[in-house]
Amino acid sequence: MATYQQTIRRGLPRVAGGPGWPDVEGAVVASGAPVGQSVQDPVASHAPAAVSEAGASVALRRGLPRVSGGEPWPPAGEVAGVTVPGLRVAAEAAGAPVIAGVDSPSSAQAATAETGNVSTPVGNTTAETVSEEVTLRRGLPRVAGGDPWPSASTATVQRAVALQQSEPAQETVPTAPSAPATALPAKTEAPAARPAPASTPKPQREPRMIGSRPLLQWIKFGAWGVIGAILAAGIIVLAARGITTLPGVPEFLKEYPGEYHIPVVVEPGFPAWARWTHFLNIFLMVLIIRSGLQVRQQQKPPAFWTPKKGGKKISINLWLHTSLDVLWILNGIVFIVLLFVSGHWARIVPTSWEVFPNAASALLQYLTLEWPLENGWVNYNSLQQIMYFLVVFIAAPLAIITGLRMSEWWPQKAERLNKIYPAPLARAIHFPTMLFFVLFILIHVFLVFTTGALRNLNHMFAGTDDVNWVGFWWFAAGLFVTVAAVFLARPLILAPIASLTGKVSNR
């Protein structure tokens, strides 16, 4: 009788990159063999083999357990084959293993081989198979957006649970080798591409913004700025040294050494009022710059302040900035009054036209890194005198006037005054003035530490012309207080202070 092959549908590979499971050889069973015949392997014909009465069985590969901590599924010893329901299973007499089949809707099926001996049972051999339906676990869909595979209608199989064999005696009758049956080519179905699960992207943390740019971008700008400043400084120093070699320049430096004698007799040194107002100016200026930047960059203020007598509600950062401005103005008024009362005004107010060529000479000496002679205990050089004059009598009043125009104290109903002095003009001047203060502070501190740090710090913090560490430790203490104030200037601490003059609220 002719035999035909039937292909079991192949599924997903058991290992990454492997072929579909079961493999091609294990996925083919033969049908059409005579009922009751068994097929033996031609190479190992002495080994007992058993087939169902209508088809060959294929051992199932055991996989993962169906329940946590359970045994691998299916149980050991079970085999999947294609059989006709109700047919008997034949087995070899000499200890042949019992094969369990899976019912299939096909008709008679049998096993075939190229060559071998056919055994015919002599006695009455019976085998009954009790099967039950087992629901398969459904997996991922084969196509994107499809249903889980396999479908609900094909997700059950028949599993043999009991087999019995009676009268195992058999008589083997040798027969001539049968001609090899021509098997139809196995039809394999390539597994469908399994859609890759969509990976959930990790939420990215929003960058911290400073103004309209992220903090990382400002850091990059700062790094490139430092590199550019170093390169520019090197070029400037070389250029300045080249200028000093030009004809007439050495004579100019000799005639104008960088300072001129003050015509007014001024007591040398720095009195206590000058030292304290100097420290308060540093302390308040740092907090003013910080709070001003917060006001400029704020999008949603952490708290609001309303005056007790009524008025416009403002952010607590603006309240801090305005309050510090008032204290800074009071400190400046005290400084200027005592400056003129004591006669120390002549140290920062130019009194001769010689101030300009001497300032040019001092600038050229600074640029060549050959510092001009410093005698700040008695007199400033001309470049210092001009810069201090600009800071005290030009930049400070300009910052006050522009800040007042943008504050709530400016009369809003003065139409003619507002037309002459509009708010946008004040904003255009106020911010560059702040940048001038920042640049002056950086250059001032740099020159203090590079032109005799211990002596200069003793002048302004210890009140002596000695060279020791006393002024440095006073400076370190003042710097610690300033940094602590910057750190503590937060709404949690500012709110009780602001509530003394108004009402603090969250909205």
C-alpha positions in Angstrom: 0.0 0.0 0.0 1.3 3.4 -0.9 2.3 5.8 1.9 1.9 9.5 2.1 3.5 12.0 4.3 1.7 14.6 6.4 3.5 17.7 7.7 3.0 19.1 11.2 2.9 22.9 11.2 6.2 24.4 12.4 6.3 27.1 15.0 8.8 29.6 16.4 12.4 28.5 17.1 13.3 27.3 20.5 16.7 29.1 20.4 17.6 32.5 19.0 18.4 32.3 15.3 17.5 28.6 15.1 15.0 26.9 12.7 11.3 26.6 13.3 10.3 23.9 15.8 9.8 20.9 15.2 12.5 20.4 12.7 11.8 19.1 9.1 12.5 15.5 9.9 10.4 15.4 13.1 7.6 17.4 11.4 6.7 14.6 8.9 4.6 11.6 9.6 3.6 8.9 7.2 0.0 7.8 6.5 -1.4 4.9 4.5 0.5 2.0 6.0 -1.5 -1.3 6.5 -3.1 -1.5 9.9 -1.2 -3.6 12.3 2.2 -3.3 10.6 5.2 -1.8 12.4 8.3 -0.4 10.7 11.8 -1.0 12.0 14.9 1.1 11.4 17.1 -0.6 8.7 20.2 0.3 10.5 19.2 -0.8 14.0 16.6 -3.4 13.1 17.2 -5.3 16.3 15.9 -2.4 18.4 12.3 -2.6 19.3 10.1 0.0 17.7 6.4 0.6 17.9 3.9 2.6 15.8 0.3 3.2 15.9 -2.0 1.2 13.7 -2.4 4.1 11.4 0.7 6.3 11.7 4.0 7.1 13.2 4.5 9.0 16.5 6.9 11.9 17.1 8.4 12.5 20.5 7.5 15.9 21.9 10.3 18.2 23.0 9.8 19.2 26.6 9.7 22.9 27.2 9.1 25.4 30.1 6.8 24.5 33.0 3.2 25.7 32.7 3.1 26.7 36.4 5.8 28.4 38.5 8.0 25.7 40.1 6.3 22.9 38.1 7.8 20.2 35.9 8.7 20.9 32.2 5.7 20.5 29.9 4.6 18.0 28.4 5.4 15.3 31.0 8.2 12.9 30.2 7.4 9.9 27.9 4.6 11.5 26.0 4.7 11.5 22.2 2.7 13.3 19.6 1.6 11.5 16.5 -1.2 11.3 14.0 -3.6 8.4 14.5 -7.1 7.4 13.5 -9.4 7.5 16.5 -10.4 4.1 17.8 -7.6 2.1 16.1 -5.3 -0.1 18.1 -1.6 0.4 18.8 0.7 -2.4 17.9 4.0 -2.9 19.8 6.9 -5.2 19.6 6.7 -8.3 21.8 10.1 -8.1 23.3 9.8 -5.1 25.6 8.7 -2.6 22.9 8.0 0.9 24.3 4.4 1.9 24.3 3.7 4.9 22.1 0.9 7.4 22.8 -0.7 9.0 19.8 -2.7 12.2 19.3 -6.0 11.9 17.5 -6.2 13.5 14.1 -9.1 14.0 11.8 -7.3 12.1 9.0 -8.2 8.6 8.0 -5.8 5.5 8.2 -2.1 6.5 8.8 1.0 4.3 9.1 4.7 4.5 9.4 7.1 3.7 6.5 10.7 3.1 6.1 13.1 2.5 3.2 14.0 -1.1 4.1 13.3 -3.3 7.1 11.4 -6.3 8.4 7.7 -6.3 8.9 6.4 -8.0 12.0 2.9 -9.4 12.1 1.3 -9.9 15.4 0.2 -13.5 16.1 -1.7 -13.2 19.4 -4.6 -11.0 20.4 -3.0 -7.7 21.1 -5.2 -4.9 22.3 -4.4 -1.4 23.4 -6.9 1.2 24.5 -6.1 4.9 24.5 -8.0 7.3 26.8 -7.4 10.8 25.7 -8.3 14.2 27.0 -8.2 17.7 25.6 -5.4 20.0 26.8 -5.6 23.7 26.2 -2.5 25.2 24.7 -1.1 28.4 26.0 -1.7 31.2 23.4 1.3 33.4 22.6 2.0 36.6 20.7 0.2 37.4 17.4 1.9 36.4 14.2 1.2 39.7 12.5 1.1 43.2 14.0 -2.3 44.0 15.5 -3.5 40.4 15.1 -5.0 37.9 17.6 -2.8 35.7 19.8 -1.5 32.6 18.1 -2.7 29.8 17.9 -6.3 30.8 17.5 -8.9 29.9 20.1 -10.5 27.2 17.9 -7.2 25.3 17.4 -5.7 25.8 20.8 -6.4 22.2 22.1 -4.7 18.9 21.5 -5.5 15.2 22.4 -3.2 13.8 25.0 -3.0 10.0 25.7 -3.2 9.3 29.4 -3.4 5.4 29.5 -2.4 2.5 27.4 -2.9 -1.3 28.1 -1.4 -4.3 26.3 -2.6 -7.9 26.5 -0.9 -11.1 25.2 2.5 -9.7 24.3 3.4 -13.0 22.5 4.1 -12.4 18.8 5.5 -14.5 16.0 7.8 -12.7 13.6 7.7 -13.8 10.0 10.6 -12.6 8.0 9.5 -11.1 4.7 11.4 -9.8 1.7 12.5 -6.2 1.8 9.8 -4.1 0.4 10.6 -1.5 -2.2 11.1 1.9 -0.8 8.0 4.0 -1.0 8.2 7.2 -2.8 7.5 9.9 -0.3 5.9 13.2 -1.3 8.2 16.2 -0.7 7.6 17.6 2.7 5.9 21.0 2.7 7.4 23.2 5.2 5.9 26.5 6.2 8.3 29.2 7.1 7.5 30.8 10.5 6.0 34.2 10.2 8.2 37.1 11.3 7.5 37.8 14.9 6.9 41.5 15.5 9.5 43.1 17.7 7.9 44.4 20.9 7.7 48.2 21.0 10.2 49.4 23.5 8.9 52.1 25.8 11.4 55.0 25.7 12.6 56.2 29.1 11.3 59.6 30.0 14.0 62.1 29.6 14.7 64.6 32.4 14.0 68.1 31.4 17.2 70.2 31.3 17.6 73.0 33.8 17.0 76.3 32.1 18.8 79.5 32.8 17.0 82.1 30.7 16.3 80.7 27.3 19.2 78.2 27.3 19.8 75.0 29.2 22.5 74.9 31.9 24.7 72.5 30.0 24.8 75.0 27.1 25.8 77.8 29.4 28.6 75.6 30.8 29.9 74.9 27.3 29.8 78.6 26.5 31.7 79.3 29.7 34.3 76.7 28.9 34.8 78.1 25.4 34.8 81.6 26.9 37.6 80.7 29.3 39.7 79.2 26.5 39.1 82.2 24.3 40.0 84.6 27.2 43.3 82.8 27.8 44.2 83.0 24.1 43.1 86.6 23.9 45.1 87.5 27.0 48.2 85.9 25.5 47.9 87.8 22.3 47.3 91.1 24.2 50.3 90.6 26.4 52.5 90.0 23.4 51.1 93.0 21.7 51.6 95.2 24.7 55.2 94.1 25.1 55.8 94.9 21.5 54.4 98.4 22.0 56.8 99.1 24.8 59.7 98.6 22.3 58.4 101.3 19.9 60.3 104.6 19.7 59.2 107.1 22.3 57.2 104.6 24.4 59.9 104.0 27.1 60.3 107.8 27.5 56.5 108.1 27.9 56.4 105.5 30.6 59.2 107.2 32.4 57.5 110.6 32.3 54.2 109.3 33.4 54.8 106.4 35.8 51.1 105.7 36.4 50.2 108.1 39.2 50.4 111.8 40.2 50.7 113.5 43.5 47.4 114.5 45.2 47.3 118.2 45.8 45.1 117.7 48.9 46.6 116.3 52.1 44.8 113.1 52.9 45.4 110.9 55.9 46.9 107.6 54.8 45.2 104.3 55.4 41.6 103.2 55.5 39.5 104.1 58.4 36.9 101.8 59.9 34.0 103.3 58.2 35.7 102.8 54.8 36.4 99.1 55.6 32.9 98.4 56.8 31.1 100.1 54.0 33.4 98.3 51.6 32.4 94.9 53.0 28.7 95.8 53.1 29.0 96.9 49.5 30.5 93.5 48.5 27.9 91.6 50.6 24.9 93.5 49.2 26.1 93.6 45.6 26.5 89.8 45.4 22.9 89.3 46.7 21.5 92.0 44.4 23.1 90.5 41.3 21.8 87.0 42.3 18.2 88.2 43.1 18.2 90.4 39.9 19.0 87.3 37.8 16.2 85.4 39.5 13.7 88.1 38.7 14.9 88.2 35.1 14.7 84.4 34.7 11.7 83.6 36.8 8.6 82.0 35.1 6.5 81.0 38.1 7.6 82.8 41.4 7.7 80.6 44.5 5.8 83.1 46.5 4.2 86.6 46.3 4.4 89.7 48.6 1.7 92.3 49.0 2.2 95.6 51.0 0.2 96.0 54.1 -1.1 99.3 53.0 -2.2 97.8 49.7 -0.6 97.9 46.3 0.5 95.6 43.5 1.4 92.1 44.3 5.0 91.2 43.4 7.1 88.1 43.6 9.2 87.4 46.6 12.3 87.5 44.5 11.5 91.1 43.4 10.8 92.0 47.0 14.2 90.7 48.0 15.9 92.5 45.1 14.1 95.8 45.9 14.9 95.5 49.7 18.6 94.9 49.0 18.6 97.9 46.7 17.4 100.1 49.5 20.0 98.9 51.9 22.7 99.3 49.2 21.6 102.8 48.5 21.7 103.7 52.3 25.2 102.1 52.5 26.3 104.2 49.5 25.0 107.4 51.0 26.9 106.8 54.3 30.0 106.1 52.3 29.8 109.3 50.2 29.0 111.5 53.1 32.0 110.3 55.2 34.2 110.3 52.1 33.8 114.1 51.7 33.7 114.8 55.4 37.1 113.1 55.9 38.8 114.4 52.8 39.3 111.0 51.3 37.3 112.0 48.3 40.6 113.2 46.7 41.8 109.6 46.4 39.0 108.6 44.0 38.2 112.0 42.4 40.6 113.1 39.7 42.1 116.6 40.4 44.5 117.0 37.5 44.5 116.4 33.8 47.6 114.3 34.3 45.3 111.5 35.4 44.7 110.5 31.7 48.3 109.9 30.5 49.2 108.3 33.8 46.1 106.0 33.4 47.3 105.0 29.9 50.8 104.3 31.3 49.3 102.2 34.1 47.1 100.3 31.7 50.1 99.5 29.4 52.1 98.3 32.4 49.2 96.0 33.5 49.0 94.5 30.0 52.7 93.7 29.9 52.3 91.9 33.3 54.9 94.2 34.7 52.7 95.8 37.4 53.0 99.5 38.1 54.3 100.5 41.6 51.4 100.0 44.1 51.1 102.3 47.1 47.4 102.0 47.8 47.9 102.8 51.5 48.6 106.4 50.5 47.5 106.9 46.9 45.8 105.0 44.1 47.3 104.9 40.6 45.5 107.0 38.0 43.8 104.0 36.4 42.4 102.9 39.7 41.3 106.4 40.5 39.3 106.7 37.2 37.7 103.3 37.7 36.6 104.0 41.3 35.2 107.3 40.2 33.2 105.6 37.5 31.8 103.0 39.9 30.9 105.4 42.7 29.7 108.5 40.8 28.5 107.1 37.4 27.6 103.4 37.5 25.9 103.4 40.9 23.6 106.4 40.2 22.8 104.9 36.8 21.8 101.6 38.4 19.6 103.4 40.9 17.8 105.6 38.4 17.1 102.7 36.0 16.0 100.4 38.8 13.7 103.1 40.2 12.0 103.5 36.8 11.3 99.7 36.6 10.0 99.5 40.3 6.5 99.9 41.7 7.6 103.2 43.2 7.6 105.0 39.9 4.4 107.0 39.2 2.5 105.2 36.6 0.1 108.1 35.8 2.8 110.6 35.0 2.3 110.3 31.2 4.7 113.1 30.2 7.5 111.8 32.5 6.9 108.2 31.2 7.1 109.4 27.6 10.4 111.2 28.3 11.9 108.3 30.2 10.2 105.0 29.0 10.6 101.7 30.9 12.2 99.9 27.9 15.0 102.4 27.9 15.6 101.8 31.6 15.7 98.0 31.0 18.2 98.5 28.1 20.5 100.4 30.5 20.0 98.5 33.8 21.2 95.1 32.6 24.4 96.3 31.0 25.1 98.3 34.1 24.9 95.1 36.1 27.3 93.4 33.7 29.7 96.3 34.2 29.7 95.8 38.0 30.3 92.0 37.5 33.3 92.7 35.2 34.7 95.3 37.6 34.4 93.0 40.5 36.2 90.2 38.7 39.1 92.4 37.5 39.3 94.1 40.9 39.6 90.8 42.8 42.1 89.5 40.3 44.4 92.5 40.7 44.1 92.4 44.5 45.5 88.8 44.6 48.1 89.3 41.9 49.6 92.6 43.1 50.3 91.6 46.7 47.4 89.7 48.1 48.4 89.8 51.8 49.2 93.5 51.9 46.1 94.5 49.9 43.8 92.4 52.1 45.4 93.9 55.2 44.6 97.4 53.8 40.9 96.9 53.5 40.1 94.2 56.1 42.6 94.7 58.9 43.4 98.4 58.5 47.2 98.0 58.5 50.0 98.2 56.0 51.7 95.1 57.3 52.3 91.9 55.4 50.7 89.1 57.4 47.7 86.7 57.3 45.3 88.8 59.5 43.6 90.5 56.6 43.3 87.2 54.7 41.4 85.5 57.5 39.0 88.5 57.9 38.4 88.3 54.1 37.8 84.5 54.4 35.2 85.2 57.2 33.5 87.8 55.2 33.4 85.5 52.1 31.9 82.7 54.2 29.1 85.1 55.5 28.3 86.2 51.9 28.1 82.6 50.6 25.9 81.6 53.5 23.6 84.5 52.9 23.3 83.5 49.2 22.4 79.9 50.2 19.9 81.0 52.9 18.1 83.5 50.7 15.2 81.1 50.0 11.4 81.5 50.2 11.3 79.4 53.4 13.5 81.9 55.2 12.5 85.0 53.4 8.8 84.6 54.0 8.9 85.4 57.8 11.0 88.4 57.1 8.8 89.7 54.2 5.7 89.2 56.3 6.9 92.0 58.6 6.1 94.6 56.0 3.4 92.8 54.0 1.5 89.6 53.3 3.2 86.6 51.8 1.1 84.1 49.8 1.6 81.3 47.3 -0.6 82.9 44.6 
